[in-house]
Amino acid sequence: MSHELRTPLNSSLILAKLLADNAHGNLSDEQVKFAEAIYSAGNDLLNLINDILDIAKVEAGKLEVRPEVTPLKSVVEGLKSMFDPLATRKGLRLELVLAEDLPPSLYTDRQRVEQILRNLLSNAVKFTERGSVALHVTRKGDDALAFEVRDSGIGIDPSQQDLIFEAFRQADGTVNRRFGGTGLGLSISRDLARLLGGNITLDSAPGRGSTFTLVMPLEYQASQAQPPMAMLPAGRGADRARAGASGAAAPGGHASARRRQGWRGAPRRLPRRPRRPARRPAHGAGGGGRRHLRAHPVRPGARAGLPLPLVAAHADEGCALAFSQLPDAVLLDMQLPDDSGLSVLQKLKEDPRTRHVPVHVISAEDRSETALSLGAVGYALKPTNREQLQDIFSRLESKLSQKVKRVLLVEDDMRQQESVKALIGDGDVEIVAVSEGRLALAALEESVFDCMIIDLKLPDMTGRSCCGAWPRARAALSRR
């Protein structure tokens, strides 16, 4: 469902942005204003769609939990870089504090924990006119952590604190008109926390700000997951509302037990869409022209500067086209009708004929870290705006037009650097040498390399941790 909703909206946003830019200068100021209004409203609709899909997936038991080792420092630094500009713009102090006795990491679904914290911090910044917003991370007993998001904002009356965790509800009618929003963020955050075995509590009063506390277990266990609030029994509204603020599930009778047992029911098998034959445009498909394979049926505009592509709507068709036509680049969707895009990516990178072909992923599903670790040159989440598409095509064009092979050399010993340069450097190889892991990560963010040679013992980190941090860093950039 997400694919069907986001893909047409993506086209609308891109076209509205093209009109608003008025590159040819043939639109009046009023027409440009209309186009900007369409673009702004489309982005608002996108946010609403994302929230509704999230809450629907949680309540249907279809949201997949992907636990991983999640470094606390990395999570907090990512939040700081995201909310620092917003807080500065409003003249607020932003504080992010990690207690000294914290473990270096926890085992949970990093993407969902970050989503909850982003929702809480976003609300804190939105509803605070002056003062500060803070995130404090502390221990909660021996097996849990507490993420406290504090603000000096308008506060919430005790009579409204139960309601704000319900979908499409805010503290009162004036809040939406004054601050905007859909009223879904806290409802989604509460259900995600329960799904991960945690809970959210609230301490607030009008005029003295609010403190939302997310408590998460140090190690995710599927047995600790609680059903979403919508699955709790009807007719116990007060208990359900209090559970929303405390994160505790209310007891239920036989009907609720049946519903809780069914909230993770077996997924339905959707009918398979009929296959469409791959379309091969005449331009760019023959002779010495470049061939670009897209594994989803969306054609790039002529503005991008690339020729019309080969198109495949299914995974096996895409692999067959890639192996037979040997395209110069591939744009790949993750959600294909017959298989995952990750399997396509893996097959392309394992075959000597296509191993060198740059693959850029554009998808509504966030599997960026896995895709980048498998060899994708980039990852963009749908819907992509015009600037993102231009960046994608620029990256591919840069790779395709590259005559000299670029090698990133990560070595802190200057003598070793010179030895490696003398060994492999010639007119066809450009070597970029750095001496620290952080400099290597910065270089990888700014440019594309064909190969990296790395020392396993660097001054600031090990070579293995540097290699592991690169997909995570690229994944974080892709989600912004």
N, C-alpha and C positions, 0 to 999 in steps of 0.2 A: 504493500500500500504506500509506503514512503516513497518508493521510486515513482509511482504514478502521480503522486502529489507534487513532489519536488521538481521533477524534470520539466513539466510545462511552466512552472513558476520560474525556474531558472531561465528559460528563454524569455519570458516576459521581463524579468529584471535586467537581463543583458540588453534587450532592445530598448527598454525605457532609459537605461543609462546612455546608450548611443544617442538617443534623441536629446536627452538632457545636455550632453556634451556639445551638441550642435556644431560638429566639426566643420561643416560646410557653410555655416553662418546663414542658412536659408530659413531658419525658424525665428518667429518673433519672440520677444521677451516673455509674453504671456504663454506662448506654446512651450517654451523651455520650462516655465514654471509648472505647467500642467504635467510635463514629462517627469519633473523632479517629484511632484506629488505622487505620480504613479509608482515611481521607484521607491519612495519612502513608504507608501502604503503596502507595496509588495514585500518589503523587508519586514514590516510589522506582521503581515500575514504569514510569512515564513517562520517567524518566531512562534506564532500561535500554532502553526502546523507542527513544528518540532515538539512543542510542549504537549499538545494533544496526543501525538503519536507516542511520546514517552509514557504518558499516563495510561494510555490504552494498552501498551505492551506490558506494563507492570501489572495492571489489573487482570489482564488475560493470562498472566504467567508465561509470557513469551519473551521476556527480557532475559537475555543470556548474560550470566555473570562470568567475567573472565579475570579471576584472581591472579595477581602477580606480585613480585617483590616491589614495594613502592617506597622509595627513599623519601623521608619526610622533608629533608632540606630541599630536595628538588621540587616537591609539590609546593612548598611555601614560596620558593624563589619564583616559580612560574606565576603564582597568584600575585606576588608583589609587582612583577613586570606588567601584569595585566591591569591592576587597579591603581597603581601609582599615578599614571596620567589622569585618570578619572578623579581621584581624590585631589590632586593638585589643581585641576581645573575648577573644583568647587571650593578650594581653599581649606581643605580638611587635612588633618594629620592622619597618616596611615601607619599603624604599628603592627608588625608581625613578629611575635616572640615565641621561641622554642625553649621549653624548660630544659635544664641541664641534664636531668636524669632520664631523658627520652631514649628509646632504642633508635638505631639509625634508620629503621624501616618497619613497615608493617606489611602483612600479606593480605591484600584485598584487591578489589577491582578499582584500579587507579582512576580510570576515566569517570566512573560514577562518583567516587569520592570527590574528585575535582569538580564535577558538575554540581554536587550539593554545596560545596564551599563557595563556588562561584555564585550560585543563587543567593546564599546567605550574605555574602559580601556585597553583591550587587544591590540587594535590598537595603543593606546598611548604608551604603553610599547614597542611594536614591532618597532615603527618608531622613537624611541628616543634612541640615542646612549649615551648621557651624559646629566646630569642635573636632572630634576624632572618630575614627573607625579602627578597631583593633582585632587581630586574630591571635589568640593565645593557645598554644598547644601544650597540654600537660598530661601526666599519667592519671588514669582512673583505675585505682586498684592495681593488681598485678597483671591483668590480661586485657586491658583496654586503654584507649586514649580519649581525651576530651579536647575537641576543637571548639573554643569559645569565640564567637563573633560578637563583639560589643560595639555599640554605637551610642552617641550622645544625641540621638535624633528625637523625633516627636513622641516616641513611646506608644504603647498599646494599652488601652483600657482593659482591666481584667475581664469585663463582660464580653469583650471581643476576641480574647486570646484563643478560645476554642474554635471560633469560626474561621480564622485566617488559614487554618490548615485544610479547609475544605476547598474543593476545586471551584474556580471562578469566584471565590469570595475574597474580599479585602475587608479591612477593619470597619469601614463604613462607605457609603456611596460617594462621599466627597474625596476619598483617597484616590480612586481611579481617575476622577476628573482632574485632580491636582497633580498627581505623580505619574499617571498612566500605568500600564501593565495589564496582564490578563488575569491575575489571581491564581495562576497555576503553579508558580515556582515553589511555594512552600509545600503544596500538596504533593508534587513530584518528589521534592527533597525528602519529605517524610516517608513516602513509600519506598524510595531507593534506600534510605537508611535502614528501614525494616528488612528489606530484601538482603542487605549485607550483614544482618544480625545486629544492627545498632539501633539508635533512637535519637530523637531531637527533643530537647526541652526548651522552654521559654521562661524568662524572668523579665518583666517589663512593667512600667507604669507611665501614664501620660506625663510628659515633660522631663523625664529622667532617663530616657533612652531604653534600649532593649539589649538583652543578652540571649542569643540563641546558642545552645550547646549541643554539638553533635558528638555522641559517644560511639566509638567504633571499636570492635574487638581487634586485638593485635593480629589475630590470624582468622581469616574467614573460614567458616565451616558451614556447609550447606544445611546441616541440621539446625542451625541457629536462625535461618531465614524465617521471617514472619510474613504472613499474607498481607496484601495491601488493605488499607482501611475499608475500602469498598466491599471487601469480602467478609467483613465482620457482620454479625447479625443485625438485621433491621429491627427497629423498635427499641433499641437501646442507645438512642441518640446521645444522651449525656455521657454514657460510658465510652462511646466511639469518639466523641469530641475530646474527652479527657485523654484518651489513648493517643489522639493525634498530637497533643501537646507534650505528652510524656513519652511516647514511643512504645507504650506497653499495649499488648493486645488484650482486648476485653474478652472475658469468657463467653462461650456461646453454647447454644443447645444443639439438638440433632441436625436441624437445617443448616446451621452455620458450619457444623463439622463436615457435612457433605460438601458445602461450598469450598471450605478450605482444602478438602481432599482433592477437589477438582480444579483448583486454581493453577495447578501445574500440569493440566491434562496433556495428553499426547497431541502434538501438532497435527493440524489437518493437512493433508496433501492437496495442494492446489492443482487444478487441471493444467496440463502442460499446453502452452501456447503453440499453435502450429508453426512449424519452421518456415522461415522465409529464405529463399536462396540468397547467397551473398551477392552484393552488387559491386561490380568493378567498373568505375568510371573510366572513360577513355583517356582523360587527361592524367598524366603522371603514372600511367600503368605500363607503358611500353617503352622500348628503347632504353636510353640512358636516363630517363626521367626518374625522379624520386617517387617512391611508393610509400604511402603511410597507411597503416592498418588501424582501424578503430574497431574495438570489440563491442561497440554499441552503435545503433543506427542514428547518430547525430552528426551532421556534416558541419565542419568548421566553415566560417565565413571567409570570403575572399580577402577580407581585410587582414586576416591573420598572416597572409603572405605564404601560406602553404598550399600545395596543389590539392585537388580533390582526392579523397582517400578511398582505399579499399574498405569495404564495410562487411562485418560479420555480426550476426545477432546472437550467436551461440558459441559456447566455449570451444567445442570440437571444430566448428567451422573456422573460428579465429586461428586456432593452432594449425589447421590444414593450410589456410591461406598464408600464414606466416612462413611455414616450412617450404611452400611451393613458390611464393613470390618474393620472399626475403625482403620485407619492407625496411625502410630506413629508420622508422620510428613506430611506436605503438601507443595508442591511447586506450586504456583498459578500464572497464567497469568491473566492480567487485560482484555485483548481483546479476549474474547471467541466468537465463532460464534453466539451463541443464547442468551447470556446475559453478563452483566458486571461481572468481577471477584470480584468486591466489594460486589455484592449481594451474591455470593458464600461465601465469607469471613464472611459476616453478618449472613448467615444461619448457618455456622459451629460454630460461636461463640454464637449463641442464643440457640443451641441445647445442652442439658446436656450431650449427648453421645460424642460430639466432641469439647466441649468448651475448654477442656484442651489441645487439639492437637496443637502443634506449627505450624503456617502457615507463610511461607516466600514467598514474592511476587517477581517475576522476570518479568518485563514487559517493552515494548517500550514506554508506556504511563506513564507520571509522575503524579501519584495520591498518592504519598507517604504519605503526611500528613493525608489524609483521611484513607488510609489503616492502618497506624500505630495507629491512634486513634480508629479504630475498633478492634484492637487486634493483628495485624500482628507482628511477632517478628523481621522482617527485610524487607527491600525493596531494590531491585537492578534494575537499568535501563539497558535495552539491548542496545548494546551488552555488555555482561559481560566478563571480562577477566579472566584468570585462577586464579589469586589471589583472585578476588571477589568470584568466585565459591568455592574456598577452604575455604574462610571465611564463606560463607553461610553454607556449609556442616559441618564445625567445630562448628558453632553455634548450628545447629540442633543436631549434635552428642553430644555436651555438654549438651543440654537440655534433650536428650533421655537417656543418661547414668547417669543423675543426680539421686542420691538416696535420697539426703536430700533436702527438700523444702527450698528455699531461700526467705527470707523476707527482704525488705528494709524498715527500720524504720527511718522516717524523723521527728525528735523531738528535739527542742533546750533545753528543760528542762531535765537536767540529771536525776532528780528523776523520771520523767515520763518515760524516757528511761529504767531505771532499772525496773520499775513496769511492763512495757509491756514485757520486756525480761523474767521476772519471771512468767508472766501470760501465755505466749504462747511458750516460749522456752523449747525445750527438745531435745532428741537425733535425732529426725527426722526433726527438724527445725533449720536452721542457720539464725541468725539475724544479718544483717549489719546495724549499726546505724550511722546516720550522723545528724548534727545539723543545716545545712543550705540548702536552695534550690539549690544553685549552686553545692554544694557537691553531692546532690541527682542526679542532671542531669549528673554530671561527672561519678557517679557510674553506672547509667543506660546506659551510652555510653560504658562502659568497660565490663559490665556483663549482664546476663539475670536473672531476678527475677520472682518468681511465684506470688508475692504479694507485694504491697507497702502500708504501713500505714503512713499517713502524717498528720501533724498538719496544720491547716488552717492559723495559724499565726506564720510565721517564721521571723527571724531577717532581711533577705534580700529580701524576696518576700512573697506573700501569697501562701498558698497551692494550690489554684485554678490556679494561674498563673504558678506555677511550673508544674502542670499537663498539662496545655495547652502548655507550652513551649517544653515539651518533644517530642510530635509528630513533631513539627516544626523543632526542632534541628535534630531529626533523618532524617527528609525529606531533610534538607540541606546537611547532611552528605551523603545521598544516591545520591544526584545530583552531588556531586563533582567527 
